[in-house]
Structure formats: C-alpha cells, structure tokens
Amino acid sequence: MRALFLRFKAWIVKAYTTANRKAKVIIPIAVQVVNRIKTFIDSPDADFLTGVIPGTIDDSIKLFLRKVLPGILLGLRKWESIAGIEDTNEKLKAIAEEFKLLSKDERDGLKTQSSAKIIAAYSGLPEPDAKIATLIEYHHPDIMNG
C-alpha cells in the first residue's frame, strides 16, 4: 500500500512540476481566495473583494480575480435573483448570503469547483486537471511543494 501511495505521490509531483508556470502561480492563490471567501461568509466586511483577495499577490492577478470571480461564483449556482444586482461588491455579498444556506458538503463542493475554475481560467489548464490540483493543494499541500 505504501509503495502505491509513493508512486501516486511521484506521479502528482511530476504532473505538477510539468504544469505551466501560470498554473503553479495561481493554484495556491485560488485556494487561498476561496478559503477567504469561506471565512468572509461568516464575518461581514465592507468590501468583499478586498477581504478575499490577498494583498500580497501581483496586481495583474488581483485584476483578473476581480473580473472573473463574480461570474464564476454566480455561475456555480445560477442564482437568478442575484444576477440583476449591478454593483459587483453587493452581488458578491448576496452570493455569500446564499452560501450560508448551503450544507457543508455543498459548500465544500463549491469551494473546490470555484478554485478549479479560477485556476483553469487563469492558466489555461484543463478544468479536470485544475480540479485535481485544487484537491491536492487543499488536502496535501506538502505534495505540491515538493
């Protein structure tokens, strides 16, 4: 069993090291952003986007996230009542309120799917590969780091 795990780990590390540069940059950021969304949902803040996008990342990635995040989150659940809200920050706050109504399993699924969509949109990595990378980063970040 250990040998199988070691081979699987080696496969994951090889796949990650051959992933494109953009994917390597965005994977931990996407996971961090989505984790912050989860935290933000439990504690209201003045500016949703400022609260969930880390201040230490590159400005071009921040601009990208500000542009795509509302569409990704809204697209995951197709909340028609929220789609008409014009202000991005208000729209994201409304989505966060809807997240509170979901079960833990639904929230976890949306968290993984959101991260994978961000990674795929930014890096060009196929979405199934982005989802695998997301799950590994969430559950075994030590594998991704070598």
VENLIN-V103476 format. One record per backbone hydrogen bond with DSSP energy under -0.5 kcal/mol. CO is the residue of the C=O (numbers start at 1). NH is the residue of the N-H. E is the energy in kcal/mol with one decimal. If there is no record, write none. Layout:
CO NH E
CO NH E
//
This chain:
1 5 -2.3
2 6 -2.7
3 7 -2.3
4 8 -2.4
5 9 -3.0
6 10 -2.5
7 11 -2.3
8 12 -2.5
9 13 -2.8
10 14 -2.5
11 15 -2.7
12 16 -2.8
13 17 -2.7
14 18 -1.5
15 19 -0.6
16 19 -0.8
20 24 -1.9
21 25 -1.7
22 26 -2.6
23 27 -2.3
24 28 -0.6
25 29 -0.7
26 30 -3.5
27 31 -2.1
28 32 -2.2
29 33 -3.0
30 34 -2.5
31 35 -2.4
32 36 -2.3
33 37 -2.0
34 38 -2.1
35 39 -2.1
36 40 -3.3
37 41 -2.2
38 42 -0.7
39 42 -0.9
39 43 -0.6
40 43 -1.2
46 48 -0.6
47 51 -2.2
48 52 -1.6
49 53 -2.1
52 54 -0.6
54 57 -1.0
58 61 -0.5
58 62 -2.0
59 63 -2.6
60 64 -2.0
61 65 -2.8
62 66 -2.7
63 67 -1.7
64 68 -2.5
65 69 -2.5
68 72 -2.5
69 73 -2.7
70 74 -2.5
71 75 -2.5
72 76 -1.3
73 77 -0.7
74 77 -0.8
74 78 -2.2
74 79 -0.7
78 80 -1.4
79 82 -1.1
79 83 -1.3
80 84 -0.7
82 85 -2.0
87 91 -2.7
88 92 -2.5
89 93 -2.1
90 94 -2.2
91 95 -2.2
92 96 -2.5
93 97 -2.0
94 98 -1.8
95 99 -2.2
96 100 -1.4
98 101 -1.4
99 102 -1.8
103 107 -2.6
104 108 -2.9
105 109 -2.3
106 110 -2.4
107 111 -2.5
108 112 -2.2
109 113 -2.5
110 114 -2.9
111 115 -2.1
112 116 -2.4
113 117 -2.2
114 118 -2.2
115 119 -2.6
116 120 -2.7
117 121 -2.6
118 122 -2.2
119 123 -2.8
119 125 -0.5
120 124 -2.0
126 130 -2.4
127 131 -2.4
128 132 -2.0
129 133 -2.5
130 134 -2.3
131 135 -2.6
132 136 -2.4
133 137 -2.5
134 138 -2.6
135 139 -2.5
136 140 -3.3
140 143 -1.6
140 144 -1.1
141 145 -1.4
143 146 -1.5
//
